[in-house]
Amino acid sequence: MTIDLRGRHFLKEVDFSADELTALLDLAAKLKRSGRNRRQHLVGCNIALIFEKTSTRTRVGFEVAIHDQGGHVTVLDPSGSQIGHKESPADTARVLSRIFDGIEYRGSAQAKVEALAEFADVPVFNGLTDEWHPTQMLADFLTMREHAVDPAQPLRYAYVGDARSNMGNSMLVMGAMMGADVRIVAPADLWPGEDVQALAR
């Protein structure tokens, strides 16, 4: 299935439909299988990576993926960015949109990545907020699909521990969207919030 997602923000799982998420996962699997022989889709593109919260895996993952696709990255970490201090998310979005073809944000409040998206003229991707972690869900679902005993059957998985987090929220909602059998193994006071449960339902 070919789906055109050009120009679209990815701020939380529900920004895309189940068909669109499946198409992204199918594309990721195809790119992974093609290895170094893959066609490059980001030649001539520049992507800004904003890291208010530092990360090894997320930063390396985005950087290598963009380079493998022929693009270039500029990393803005807390010491190299004034976002939220001297510059508002709106100002940052407007300036970066004039220079870059896409913006990734990893930080605290979901409201910040939502504000970036509202004022950006280029796609904005959520690399992690306190509420959601959609790019991690793509990686996790790709891995689960690769290792599923029967790929034709819906995925079944459990989240064990404190699920009142971005990972608990994203695991529950993405699973619901993709038709997975999701179990939260925790006392009720450690489940995702009622709003997230309602969204999953």
KAMO-V934089 format. One record per residue. N is the residue number from 1. PSI is psi in radians with two decimals (none if undefined). D_FIRST is the distance of its C-alpha to the first C-alpha in Angstrom with 1 decimal. Layout:
BEGIN
N,PSI,D_FIRST
N,PSI,D_FIRST
END
This chain:
BEGIN
1,2.26,0.0
2,2.18,3.8
3,2.33,6.4
4,1.95,10.0
5,0.23,12.4
6,2.36,15.3
7,0.01,18.6
8,2.45,17.7
9,2.67,20.1
10,1.55,19.3
11,-0.47,22.6
12,2.85,21.8
13,-0.68,19.0
14,-0.03,19.1
15,-0.41,18.3
16,2.70,14.6
17,2.95,13.1
18,-0.67,12.1
19,-0.70,8.4
20,-0.71,9.0
21,-0.71,11.0
22,-0.72,8.7
23,-0.68,6.2
24,-0.76,9.7
25,-0.68,11.0
26,-0.73,8.6
27,-0.76,9.5
28,-0.76,13.0
29,-0.71,13.3
30,-0.78,12.4
31,-0.70,14.9
32,-0.76,17.4
33,-0.58,17.4
34,-0.24,18.0
35,-2.44,21.1
36,-0.14,23.2
37,0.10,21.7
38,2.63,18.5
39,2.41,18.0
40,2.17,19.5
41,-0.13,17.7
42,0.38,20.7
43,2.24,23.5
44,0.00,26.2
45,2.53,24.9
46,2.25,27.3
47,2.28,26.3
48,2.27,29.0
49,1.90,29.2
50,2.10,31.5
51,1.51,33.0
52,-0.60,35.5
53,2.18,35.1
54,2.77,35.3
55,2.48,33.0
56,-0.99,32.8
57,-0.76,29.4
58,-0.79,27.5
59,-0.87,29.3
60,-0.74,28.9
61,-0.85,25.3
62,-0.81,24.5
63,-0.87,27.0
64,-0.74,25.9
65,-0.77,22.1
66,-0.78,23.0
67,-0.76,25.5
68,-0.53,23.2
69,0.13,20.8
70,0.10,24.0
71,3.09,24.8
72,2.59,28.1
73,2.63,29.1
74,2.13,32.2
75,2.21,33.0
76,1.84,35.1
77,3.12,36.8
78,-0.52,39.5
79,-0.23,42.2
80,0.23,40.4
81,2.54,39.1
82,0.17,41.0
83,2.26,38.2
84,-0.13,39.8
85,-1.43,43.3
86,-0.25,44.4
87,2.34,41.0
88,2.81,39.0
89,-0.63,35.2
90,-0.82,35.2
91,-0.77,37.3
92,-0.78,35.3
93,-0.77,32.0
94,-0.78,33.7
95,-0.86,35.2
96,-0.55,32.2
97,-0.45,29.9
98,-0.33,32.3
99,-0.62,32.0
100,2.81,28.6
101,-0.15,25.0
102,2.76,24.0
103,2.22,26.1
104,2.43,25.7
105,2.27,28.3
106,1.99,29.8
107,-2.57,32.8
108,-1.56,34.4
109,2.38,33.9
110,-0.54,30.5
111,-0.55,32.5
112,-0.78,32.7
113,-0.56,29.0
114,-0.70,28.6
115,-0.72,31.5
116,-0.81,30.0
117,-0.66,26.8
118,-0.66,28.9
119,-0.05,30.9
120,2.54,28.5
121,0.13,27.0
122,2.84,24.4
123,2.47,21.8
124,2.35,23.5
125,2.37,22.3
126,1.91,24.2
127,-0.13,25.4
128,2.32,27.6
129,3.09,29.9
130,-0.43,32.3
131,-0.60,30.0
132,2.69,26.4
133,1.12,24.7
134,-0.61,20.9
135,-0.57,20.4
136,-0.63,22.3
137,-0.66,20.1
138,-0.79,17.0
139,-0.76,19.4
140,-0.74,20.8
141,-0.61,17.7
142,-0.80,16.5
143,-0.79,20.1
144,-0.69,20.2
145,-0.71,17.1
146,-0.54,18.7
147,0.15,21.9
148,2.43,21.1
149,-0.77,23.4
150,1.66,20.9
151,-0.33,17.3
152,-0.30,16.5
153,2.65,18.8
154,2.58,18.5
155,2.62,20.1
156,2.21,23.8
157,2.81,25.7
158,2.47,28.9
159,2.08,29.9
160,2.12,33.7
161,-2.85,35.9
162,1.89,36.3
163,0.24,33.0
164,0.97,34.4
165,3.06,32.4
166,-0.71,29.2
167,-0.74,28.0
168,-0.80,29.1
169,-0.86,27.5
170,-0.70,24.1
171,-0.74,24.1
172,-0.87,25.0
173,-0.78,22.6
174,-0.74,19.5
175,-0.77,20.3
176,-0.75,20.9
177,-0.62,17.6
178,0.10,15.7
179,0.37,18.1
180,2.77,20.2
181,1.80,23.9
182,2.29,25.6
183,2.29,29.3
184,2.04,31.5
185,1.65,34.7
186,2.78,37.3
187,2.66,40.1
188,-0.57,39.1
189,-0.06,40.4
190,0.20,37.9
191,2.84,34.8
192,2.71,32.4
193,2.82,34.0
194,-0.65,34.0
195,-0.68,31.8
196,-0.72,29.0
197,-0.71,29.6
198,-0.71,29.4
199,-0.74,26.0
200,-0.71,24.7
201,none,26.2
END
